[in-house]
């Protein structure tokens, strides 16, 4: 009889421990979620990617400057590698009018227009078109890796205009062009030929030149003054036009999940409830054994 009672108590205690440990383990090893990544599990780390471009249907290139007199009004861009899931990259093309054909003499610039695209895993290539806003005379065209409009605005999404040599915008420059020609000005009006020029009167004789005073000879005592150079010539670093790099930063942050990994901690509320339930089961089992023993003892007496 006593052996049966001890076995019953041990069975109840074992079931209680198994229930408690199993419940805590189940609560601790739940899935925290998180999508993305190429392995079907963890999240993606969005980092800079390489990019290449071609101008008006030309060859693919990664050169940091575009040469030629014609502004590049249509540029196709392509990421050189596949982005991770949930990662996107913004590329923009902006057009400006300038006062000169080079960066160092571009002077004041006016924003003419822009185009912007977003590249991702399913859209690795796109074409940007500013042909409706191309400069007619001197101008500048910038291809860069963000979605800011560098138009001189101050609100969100706007930035300062490019200006030599104190505002080398845009940032994240991929490539740029400076060039063009001087704007044609309308010719000045010619004088009218209807009225003839007055002829000298024949009554008054023309004056004869006087030869009394000899011509003055130039003096060589004082040297001729040299011209002032004014401000010193800018250094090479000041005049060098900004050169782009074939890279574009991510426009989005990765997902906040950490993949299908078990948490190292546990849910305190859930564990408390499980422990309390196990304790109640243990008490109930002990009480059942106790009353069973009393019942059997009463029958023998």
Secondary structure, 3 states (H helix, E strand, C coil): CHHHHHHHHHHHHHHHHHHHHHHHHHHHCCCCCCCCCCCCCCCCCCCCEEEEEEECCCCCECCCEECCCCCCCEEEEEECCCCCCCCCEEEEEEEEECCCCCHHHCCCCEEEEEEEEEECCCCCEEEEECHHHCCCCCEEEEEECCCCECCCCCCCCECCCCECCCECCCCCEEEEEEECCCCCCCCCCCCCCCCCCCCCCCCCCCCCCCCCCCCCCCCCCCCCCCCCCCCCCCCHHHHCCCCCCCEECCCCCCCCCCCCCCCCCCCHHHHHHHHHHHHHHHHHHHHHHHHHHHHHHHHHC
